[in-house]
Amino acid sequence: MLKVHYDFERRPDLLAGFTEVAQAYSASCVFADVMYRTGVMHSSIKPAFRAKAVGQALTVQLSKGDLVDPLKAVEIGQEGDIIVVDAGGDTEVSVCGGLMGGLAKNRGIRGMVIDGAGRDIDELEDIGWPIWVRGIVARGTHTMFSGRKEELSLNVPISCGGTPVSPGDFIIADTIGVTVVPLARAEEVLELAREQAAREQATRIEVAKGKTIEQLLAEFGRI
C-alpha cells in the first residue's frame, strides 16, 4: 500500500552542525567511526562525480520492476533535504537526471542518494547537483511516456544500500561513500564526530611534523 507523508522533523540547528563538521576530510568515515562502523551504505553506491553533501533524508520507496521518476519528492522537498531512494538496486533504469536535478536544486534540495541508477551526469556536474548511485545508464523510466509519477511512497522507512533510512535521518555523503545518522541519535553523534574530526586534524599536524606511529598512538590512541 502506497503511503505519502508530506513532512518530517527538520532540525536546521543540527543540520548546521553536521554541515560544519562534514567540512573535514573523509566526513563519511568520521561519522561512521564514531558510530562503531554502523550506518554505512554498500560500497557500490558512489557519487557520479566528485561531490559532498549533507542533509536530512526525504525518503522514497519505489515499486520494484515498475520504477517511476520520483518527481513528487522534488515537489515536496525543502531546503537542506537529501532525497534518498530505494529503487530496488536496479542499475538498468535511471530514476534521476539533469532536469530533475535542476528542479531540485531550485528548491534547495542538496542531492539524491539512489539504491539504483541515474543519468545525465554531465549536466548534473555542470549545475553542481550531486547524486550517489549504484550505476549510470542512459535508459530512463516509463514516466516520460506514461505520465505516471504516483507509484511511490514518501517519507516512510526504507532500506538504501543495505542500510535502514528513516525520514529526517542525517545523510553524510562524499567521494568515499554514504553514512546515515539516525535522527534519534543525531545530537550525540554530532558531538562525537566533532571531537573525532578535531582529533584527526591534530594527528594530521603531528604526522606532518614527522611523528612516529608509536608516538601518535601514545598521544591519540589511534591512527
C-alpha positions in Angstrom: 0.0 0.0 0.0 1.4 3.4 -1.0 1.9 6.0 1.6 2.7 9.7 1.2 3.8 11.8 4.2 4.5 15.3 3.3 6.7 16.3 6.2 9.2 15.1 8.8 11.0 16.6 11.7 13.6 19.1 10.3 16.4 20.3 12.6 18.1 23.2 11.0 20.2 23.8 14.1 21.6 20.3 13.9 21.9 20.4 10.2 24.2 23.5 10.5 26.4 21.5 12.9 26.6 18.4 10.6 27.4 20.7 7.7 30.2 22.3 9.6 31.8 19.1 10.9 31.5 17.5 7.4 33.9 20.0 6.0 36.6 17.8 7.5 38.5 15.2 5.4 36.7 11.9 4.9 33.5 13.1 6.5 31.6 9.9 5.9 34.4 8.0 7.6 34.4 10.3 10.6 30.7 9.7 11.3 30.9 6.0 10.6 33.8 5.6 13.0 32.0 7.3 16.0 29.0 5.0 15.4 31.3 2.0 15.6 31.2 1.4 11.8 27.5 1.3 11.5 25.2 3.3 9.2 27.4 2.8 6.1 25.7 2.2 2.8 27.0 -0.5 0.5 30.3 0.3 -1.2 28.8 0.2 -4.7 26.8 3.4 -4.0 29.2 6.1 -5.1 29.0 9.7 -6.4 28.6 10.2 -10.1 31.3 12.8 -9.8 33.4 14.3 -7.0 31.0 15.7 -4.5 30.0 16.2 -0.9 26.5 16.7 0.5 25.0 16.8 4.0 21.3 16.9 4.7 18.2 15.3 6.2 16.6 12.3 4.4 13.4 12.7 2.4 12.8 9.0 1.7 11.3 7.5 -1.4 10.2 3.9 -1.8 9.7 2.9 -5.5 7.9 -0.1 -6.8 10.5 -2.7 -7.9 10.0 -3.6 -11.6 7.8 -0.5 -12.1 10.1 2.4 -11.5 8.8 5.9 -11.9 10.6 9.3 -11.7 10.4 10.4 -8.0 9.1 13.9 -9.1 6.7 14.1 -6.1 9.7 14.1 -3.8 11.1 17.1 -5.7 7.8 18.8 -5.4 7.6 18.5 -1.6 11.4 18.7 -0.8 12.7 21.7 1.1 16.0 23.5 1.8 18.5 21.1 3.4 16.9 17.8 2.3 18.6 15.0 0.5 16.3 12.7 -1.4 17.1 9.0 -0.6 15.5 6.5 -3.0 15.1 2.7 -2.7 14.9 1.7 -6.4 15.5 -1.9 -5.6 19.1 -1.8 -6.7 18.1 -1.6 -10.4 21.1 -0.5 -12.3 19.5 -0.6 -15.8 16.8 2.1 -15.3 17.6 5.6 -14.2 15.3 7.4 -11.8 17.1 10.8 -11.8 18.6 13.0 -14.5 19.6 16.6 -15.2 16.3 18.3 -15.5 15.1 16.8 -12.2 18.4 17.9 -10.6 17.8 21.4 -11.8 14.3 21.5 -10.3 15.5 20.0 -7.0 18.4 22.5 -6.8 15.9 25.4 -7.2 14.2 24.1 -4.0 17.4 23.9 -2.0 17.5 20.1 -2.1 21.1 19.2 -1.7 21.3 16.0 -3.7 20.0 12.4 -4.2 21.2 9.0 -3.0 19.7 6.1 -5.0 19.8 2.4 -4.5 19.7 2.2 -8.2 20.8 4.3 -11.2 21.0 7.8 -12.5 21.9 9.5 -15.8 22.7 13.0 -17.3 25.7 13.2 -15.1 27.4 15.7 -17.4 24.5 18.1 -16.8 24.3 17.4 -13.1 28.0 18.1 -12.7 27.7 21.4 -14.6 24.9 22.6 -12.3 26.6 21.2 -9.2 23.8 18.9 -8.0 25.3 15.6 -6.9 23.8 12.1 -7.0 25.1 8.9 -5.4 24.2 5.7 -7.4 24.9 2.0 -8.0 25.1 2.6 -11.7 24.8 5.1 -14.5 22.7 4.2 -17.6 21.0 6.0 -20.5 17.6 4.3 -20.1 15.0 6.3 -18.2 11.8 5.3 -16.5 8.5 5.0 -18.3 7.2 8.2 -16.7 8.2 10.3 -19.8 5.8 8.2 -21.8 3.1 7.1 -19.4 3.0 10.3 -17.4 2.6 8.3 -14.2 4.5 9.7 -11.2 2.4 8.5 -8.2 3.6 4.9 -7.8 5.8 5.6 -4.8 5.7 6.1 -1.1 7.2 9.2 0.5 8.7 9.7 3.9 8.4 6.1 5.1 11.2 3.9 6.5 13.3 2.4 3.7 16.4 0.5 3.1 19.1 2.1 0.9 22.4 0.3 0.2 21.5 -2.2 2.8 21.1 0.4 5.5 17.9 1.5 7.2 16.9 5.1 6.5 14.0 6.9 8.2 12.6 10.3 7.3 14.8 13.0 8.8 17.9 10.9 9.4 21.1 12.8 8.6 23.0 11.8 5.5 26.7 12.5 5.1 27.7 11.7 1.5 31.1 12.3 0.0 33.5 10.9 -2.6 34.1 7.9 -0.3 30.5 6.8 0.3 27.4 7.5 2.3 26.8 7.3 6.1 23.4 7.5 7.7 23.0 9.0 11.2 19.6 8.2 12.8 17.7 11.3 13.8 17.2 9.9 17.3 21.0 9.8 17.8 21.9 13.0 15.9 22.9 15.2 18.8 25.1 12.6 20.4 26.7 11.5 17.2 27.3 15.1 16.1 29.3 15.9 19.2 31.3 12.7 18.9 32.1 13.4 15.3 33.1 17.0 16.2 35.6 15.6 18.7 36.9 12.9 16.2 37.4 15.4 13.4 39.4 17.7 15.7 41.4 14.7 16.9 42.2 13.7 13.4 43.3 17.2 12.4 45.6 17.4 15.4 47.0 14.0 14.4 47.5 15.2 10.8 49.5 18.1 12.1 51.8 15.8 14.1 52.2 13.5 11.1 53.4 16.5 9.1 56.0 17.1 11.8 57.4 13.6 11.4 56.0 11.9 14.5 56.2 8.1 14.6 53.4 5.6 14.8 54.3 4.8 18.4 54.3 8.5 19.3 50.9 9.1 17.7 49.4 6.0 19.3 50.7 7.2 22.7 49.2 10.7 22.2 45.9 10.0 20.4 45.2 6.3 20.9 44.6 5.6 17.3 45.7 6.4 13.8 
